[in-house]
Amino acid sequence: MNFDRVAKIYTILEKVVFGNQLQWARTCQLDKIRDRERILLIGEGRGRLFTELLKTNTGAIITLVESSETMLSEIKNSISSNNLSNHTFINLSFEDFKSFHKFDAVCTCFFWDCFEIKKIKSGLRKMHKMIESDAVWLNSDFAINPQTSGFYTFLHKAIIRFLYHFFKVNCEIEASNIQDILQLGEDSGFRLQSRRWHPTLPISSEFFVSK
Ligand SMILES: C[S@@+](CC[C@H](N)C(=O)[O-])C[C@H]1O[C@@H](n2cnc3c(N)ncnc32)[C@H](O)[C@@H]1O
């Protein structure tokens, strides 16, 4: 998997296709982690959540683990260096990342839906080992709302099929389908506290606590 190729145009692409709605998913439950001080961001891409956290969690120490060097450079180039000094940027795959301390919050945005189920399971188990017992996990992903009507379900599946095709061709993502992140989260030591669905798009935001 390699997002270097799309890193420079990623935000423009996102805005052309989805407007500001992915950002809605990233931030709609951000108030729930406002008191968190040691935050891990995995696969943070262009840093749109990181930029918000710099405003909301001013005292937090944030670690970003991102496998694309270009994505990380884009973040560093877009934020004033004064705002970056407390934070750690790690250009590694999450699979290879080791931490000497634990985190009290972890955030993943449109990350787990890039992987096949086996990788998600091992990744979530690893993530759970890296957090404090009272830690929380904020996630956003593409997902099909079981409560939407027939036409919307058809449309949402078509959007998701298009996205997987696009990212497979351009970034060689591993996954071809969305997995049930709720069940996988529950199986890996997390309990869902709240889920918010976008009213018209196949996007959701989940807030989990550690069990
Ligand atoms: C679909 S993009 C999502 C980016 C961003 N979180 C967002 O909300 O737009 C997935 C991101 O995960 C990164 N990534 C892919 N595999 C990774 C891995 N194994 N470890 C860390 N980052 C990874 C990619 O480089 C890319 O930036």
The ligand as a MOL file (V3000), in Angstrom:
LIG
                    3D

  0  0  0     0  0            999 V3000
M  V30 BEGIN CTAB
M  V30 COUNTS 27 29 0 0 0
M  V30 BEGIN ATOM
M  V30 1 C -7.2800 6.4970 3.2750 0
M  V30 2 S -5.9400 7.3600 3.9160 0 CHG=1
M  V30 3 C -6.6760 8.2480 5.2630 0
M  V30 4 C -5.8720 9.4370 5.6550 0
M  V30 5 C -6.4520 10.3040 6.7860 0
M  V30 6 N -6.5160 9.6020 8.0270 0
M  V30 7 C -7.7870 10.9010 6.4380 0
M  V30 8 O -8.6560 10.9470 7.3030 0
M  V30 9 O -7.9270 11.3470 5.3110 0 CHG=-1
M  V30 10 C -5.0170 6.1280 4.7680 0
M  V30 11 C -3.7160 6.6530 5.3330 0
M  V30 12 O -3.0910 5.5990 6.0770 0
M  V30 13 C -1.7150 5.5410 5.7320 0
M  V30 14 N -1.3040 4.1530 5.9230 0
M  V30 15 C -1.5790 3.0900 5.1400 0
M  V30 16 N -1.0940 1.9620 5.6860 0
M  V30 17 C -0.4960 2.3210 6.8430 0
M  V30 18 C 0.1600 1.6060 7.8680 0
M  V30 19 N 0.3030 0.2890 7.7990 0
M  V30 20 N 0.6300 2.2870 8.9340 0
M  V30 21 C 0.4620 3.6510 9.0180 0
M  V30 22 N -0.1370 4.3870 8.0600 0
M  V30 23 C -0.6250 3.7300 7.0030 0
M  V30 24 C -1.6500 5.9990 4.3000 0
M  V30 25 O -0.3760 6.4550 3.9320 0
M  V30 26 C -2.7110 7.0820 4.2860 0
M  V30 27 O -2.1780 8.3280 4.6370 0
M  V30 END ATOM
M  V30 BEGIN BOND
M  V30 1 1 1 2
M  V30 2 1 2 3
M  V30 3 1 2 10
M  V30 4 1 3 4
M  V30 5 1 4 5
M  V30 6 1 5 6
M  V30 7 1 5 7
M  V30 8 2 7 8
M  V30 9 1 7 9
M  V30 10 1 10 11
M  V30 11 1 11 12
M  V30 12 1 11 26
M  V30 13 1 12 13
M  V30 14 1 13 14
M  V30 15 1 13 24
M  V30 16 1 14 15
M  V30 17 1 14 23
M  V30 18 2 15 16
M  V30 19 1 16 17
M  V30 20 1 17 18
M  V30 21 2 17 23
M  V30 22 1 18 19
M  V30 23 2 18 20
M  V30 24 1 20 21
M  V30 25 2 21 22
M  V30 26 1 22 23
M  V30 27 1 24 25
M  V30 28 1 24 26
M  V30 29 1 26 27
M  V30 END BOND
M  V30 END CTAB
M  END
